Amino acid sequence: MAYRTRIYYTDAQKVEMWDRWQRGETFHSIARLFDRYHTSVRGIIAATGGIRPPERRRSHLALTLAEREEISRGIARDPSLRAIAARLGRTPSTISREVNRNGGLQRYRASQADQAAWDRAHRPKPCKPVINRALARLVAMKLRRLWSPEQIAGWLKCTYPDDESSQVSHETIYKSLFIQARGALKKELQQHLRAQRAMRYSRHTSQKGNGKGQIKDMVSIRERPAAVEDRAVPGHWEGDLIFGTNNSQIATLVERHTRYVMLVKVSNKNTETVINALIKQAHKLPSELYKSLTWDRGKEMHDHKRFTLATDIQVYFCNPQSPWQRGSNENTNGLLRQYFPKGTDLSVHSQAKLSAVARQLNERPRKTLGFQTPAERFNECVASIG
C-alpha cells in the first residue's frame, strides 16, 4: 500500500486554502487541489475554529533585517554596541537585548536573528475573557440562557457604557468558543450556540427550492404597501411552518416592526388545520397590531382567503425560492432550532411549552432594536393604542 508523504503547506497554499474555505468549498474539494486527505486541510482550518487568522505584519518599531545586518557587520568591525546603536539611531539597550538573545557577540547572525524574532512574535496576547474572569463568567451565564454572542456583546455595551473592561465583542466570544487554546470559555458552551458547531463555516451555501405548488388567488409580495416594507409601523407579520419527525410541525409568527414572536401548535399541516390555528391566534391580538401576514408558497396556506375573511388580515405571498423576503421569520426559525432541533418530534410539545419558548425569545435583546427586547417594543405598541 502506497502512503502519501507528509506535506508542509506553504504560506501561499494556506492562503489558497482559506480563500476556498471562505467561498464555501468543502474540506474534500480543497484537499483534492493538493492531492491530500480532507483531514489534512481540516487540521489547519480547525486550529483557529474556522476563523481566518489575520495576516501577520511586523511592528513598525521592530528591528528590520537591514538593521540586523548592520548590527552583524558592526560586530565584525567594532564590537561596541553603543557605536552600533548610534549609527542605527537606536538605544544601546535595544541593541544589547538583540545581540544577547541571539547568540551574543560571537554567534550573532542577522538572518537567524530575524527569523527568531518573527517566530517569537507569533504569540497572541490573552483575550479579555482570560484577563477578566468575572466577564467570562457573565458571558458564560448568558450563553447558557441561549443568548447569541452578538446579543451578549450589545447588552454589555448598553449595561456598562463607561467600563470597557466589562465589554467584549461578539467576535471575541466566538473565537473564545472555537479556539479552545485561548482558555477563555469552556467547550461545553458551544452547545448553547444556535448552530452548535465547533467551528465557523462559510455563509456561502446554496439553498434549494422546496417545490411549493401554486395557490389560487395569491396576492404577491410586490403588492405589499411600502409601510410594510420599511417596518415603520407595527402590525405586519411574517409566518411559516417548521417541521419535525412524524409529520409534526409548529407555526411561527414574527412581527416585522418589533420582532415579537408567537408560536402556534398545529396537529397537522393540512390547510384547514393551519388556517383554523392562525385564525384563533389572530383573534388574541388587537386589530391595530395584526394588519397583514406574509407567508411562503406552502400548500398549508391554500385556504388563505378564508383566513382573510375571518380576520380582515391580508395575506401576501413571497416569490418562489426567496426566503430572504421573510428575513425576520427565517432568522427566528433558525433561533428556534436551539429549542426544537431538526430530526425531533415537535408534536410532543404543548402550547404552554411553545409559549414559554416564545417568551424567552421575546426577552432576549436584539441588535436591530438597539438591544432592546421584542417584548419591550411590543408592549410599547400595545400601550400606544390603549
N, C-alpha and C positions, 0 to 999 in steps of 0.2 A: 504493500500500500504506500502510495507516494504522499508525503506530507509537504505542505507549503512551508517555506522558510519564514521565519518571523520577520515582520516588516516594521520599520520605524518610520512613521509618516513624517514627511517634511512639512514645514510651515505652509507652503503653497498647497499641499494636499489637504491639510486641515482646513484651510480657507475654503477650498472647493467643497469639502465635506459639509462644512457649516452652511455654505450657500445653498447647497442642495437640500439639506435638512430644513432650512427656513422656507424653502419653496414647497415643502410638503412631501418630499420624496421619502420612501421607507428605508430602513436600515439595509434591507436586502438589495434594493436598487442601487444604493450608494456603494455598498460593498462590491457589487459586480464591476463597478468602474475600476476598482483597484485589484480585482481578482482575489478577493478575500472573503472570509465568512462574515455574516452580518454582526456576529458578536464582537468582531474586531472594531467595527465602527461604533457599535453601541457603547463599548467601553469608554471611548473618547467623549461621545455626546453625553452619556450618563454621568460622567465625572463631575460635570457642572450642572446637573439637573436639567439638561436640555436647553440651558440658557447660554447663549453665545458669550464667551469671555470677551471683555473689551480688548481692543488692540493695545498691546503693550508699547509704551513710549518711555524714553529716558527723561528724567527730570532735567530741566534746563540748568539746574545747579550742580549736576553731577559732572565729574571729570570726563572729558571726551577721550577717544582713542588717540587723537593727535596730542593731547596734553600728556597722556601716559607715555607716548613715545618720546616726548621731550623730557619727561622725568627719567626714562631709561637712558637716553643719551647723556643727560646731565650727570647721572650717577657715574657713568663711564668716564666723563671728563673731570668732574669735580664733585665728590660725594657730599657737598654742603647742601643740605636740604633747604636752608634759608635762602641760599642763592637761587636755587631752582624755583622756590616759591615766588621770589621777587620777579623772576623772568616771566612766570606764568600769571602774575597778578593774583596769586592765591595766598592764603595764610600758611605759615610754616606748619601749624598743627594739621592742616588738611593734607599736606604732602607727607608729613611724618606718619599719619594714620594709614595713608595709601600704601606707603612702602612697607610698613611693619606688618600689615595684614596680608601682604602678597609676597612673602619670602624674604624680606629685608634687603639690605644693600647688595648682598652677594647673589641673590637669586631672583631679583625683580625682573619680570619680563612684561612688556607693555600689553601684548595680545592676550596673554594668560590672565593678567590682572583685569583687563577689560571684560573678558568672558566671565570671570569670577564675580565681578561687580554686577553683571547682568543677571547671573544666577542668584545671587544673594537678594537682589531686588524683587525676586519673584515670591514675595512673602506678603499675602494680603493682610491688611490691618483688620483687627477684630471688628465685627459689625456691632451696631448699637445694642441689640438684644443680648449680646455676650457681655458687654460692659455694664449695662443696666439690667440686672436680673429682675428687678421689680417690673420693668417694662415688659420683659419676656414673659413673666407670669401673667400680666394683664392681657397680652396678645394671645397667649395660650387659652386663657379663660374665654375670650371672645370667640376664638376658633371653635372651642367645644360647644359654644352656643350657635354654631353654624353661620357666624358672620364671615363674609368674604374678606380677604386681605385688604381690598380697596375700601370696604366699609369700615374696617378697623382703623386704617390709616386716616381716613376722613374724620372719624369720630374722635380720634386722639388729637387731631389738629384743632377741632372745634372745642374740645374739653380742656386742652392745655395750650391755648394760643400763645402764651408768653413763655413756655417752657419747652425749648427744642429738645432737651434731653428726654422728654416724655413723648416725643413724636417719632414716628418711623414710617418710611414709605412702604407702599404695598409691594414694591419690587423687592425690598429688603426682606419682607416677610416671606415672599415666595422663595427667594434664594436661601433663606434660613431653613425652610422646609425641604427644598430639593437638594441642597448641598449639605449633607449631614456632617461633613468635616468641619463646618463652622461651629458646631456645638452649641447653637443658639436655641433651637426648638426641637423637641423630640419627634422622631419619625412617625410615631403613632398619630400625631396631629394631622398627618396627610389625609387620613380617612374622613376628616371633617370638611375637606375641600369639596366643592361641588363635583368635580370630575374624579376625585380620589386617585389621581395619577401620581407616579413617583418622579415624573419629570415633565418639563414643558414641551408640548407638541406644537407644530406649526398651525396657524389658523387657516392655512390654505388647504382646505379639504373640500372635496366635491360633495354636492348634495344632490341625491337622486330624486326624481319626481315620484310621487306616490300614486299616480294613475287615477286621480279622483275623476268621477264621472260628471256629466253635465247636470245642472239643476235648473229646473224650469223657472222662468221669470226672475232670474238673478238681477240684482242691481250692482253694477261694477263699482269697485272702489274708486274708479276715476270720477264717479258722480258724487262722491262724498264731499260735503261742504268744506271750504277752506278752514273754517273754525275748528273742524275736527282735526285737520291735518297738522296745524301748528300747536295743538294741545293747549290752546289759550283758555278754553273753558272746560269745566268738568262735565261728566255725564256721558262720555263716549267710551265704549268698552271694546276690548278685543277678546275673542274666545276661541277655544279649541278643546279637543279631547286628548288626554294622554292615555296610553294603553299599557296593560299588563297581561299576564298569562291568563288562561282560562276565559278568554273573551271578556276581560274586565277592563273598565275604563273609568276616568274621572273627568268631569267637565271643569275647565279652568277659565276664569274670567278676570281680566285686568283692566282697570280704569286708566285711560291714557294720561290724564292730567295729573293724577295723584299717585299712580302705580299701585293703587289699592287692589288687593287680590281677594277673590271669592272662589271657593271650591265647592262643587256640587256632586253629590253621589248619584250615579246613574246605573241602573241594573243591567242595561244592555245598550247597544249603540244604534238600535233602530230609531228612525226619525220620530216616531210617536213618543217614545220614552224620553228621548233627549229634549224634544220641544216641550213636553209637559214639565220636565225638571227646570228648564230655563224660564218658562212662564212663572212657575211657583217662586223661583228665586227673584225674578224681576219685580214681583209684587211686594217684596220685602223692602224695597227702596223707594224714596220719593221720586216722582216722575222727573223732577228737575235734575236728578243725578243718574238718570238712565234714559238717554235720548237716542242712542244708536249702538249697534253691535256690528263689529267687523269679524268675519269668520273666513276660514279657507273653504275649499270646494268639496269638503267631505259630505258624503251622502246623508249623514245624520241631520243635515240642515235642509233636506228635500222639502220639508213642510214649513219652511221659513215664513210663508205668508200667513199661516195660522198663528205663528208667534207674534207677528206684527199686528194682526187684528186683535189679539188678546191683550197686547201691552202698549200699542201705539209706539213701538220701538222699531225703527227702520234697520234692516239688516243689509250690510254691504259685503260683497264677496271679493277676495283677493284674486289677483291674476294667477294663472296656473304656475306652479313651482316657484312661488315668490314669497317665501316665509318671512322675509325681511319687512313685508308690508304689514305684518303683525309683530313688529320687533319687541314690544313690551311683553306680549304674551309668549313669544318664543324664549325670551330671556327667563321669564318666570317658570316656564316648563322645565328649563334647564336647572333652575334652583330646586324645583320640586323633586328632581331625581335624587337629591340627597335624602329625602324623606321616603320616596317611593321608587326604589331602584328598578331599573329595567329587569325584566325576567321574573318579577314577583306578581303575586295575585293581588290586584287592587280591590277586589270585592270584599276582602276581609276587613277593610277599614270603614268604620261607621261615619255618619255625617258629623258626629261630635268630634271625632278624630280629625276629619278634614278641616273643620272649623278651627280647631286648635292649631293645626299647621298653618292655616291662612293667617291666624292671629300672630303667630311667631314671625312669619314673613313680613307682615304689616308693621311689626315693631322693630324691624331692622332698618338702620339708617341707609339712605340711598345717596350716592354721589350726585345723581341728576337732580335731586331735591335739595341740594346744599347740605346733605347729610341730616336732613330732617327724616322722619319716618313717614311712610304712606298713611299710617293711622292718624298722625298729627295733621297732615294735609287734608285727608278726607273729612276728619272731624271739623276742620275749619270750614269746609264747604257745607257740611250739614248745618253748622251754626249760622252761616250766612243766609241760608234760606229759611231758617227758623224764625 
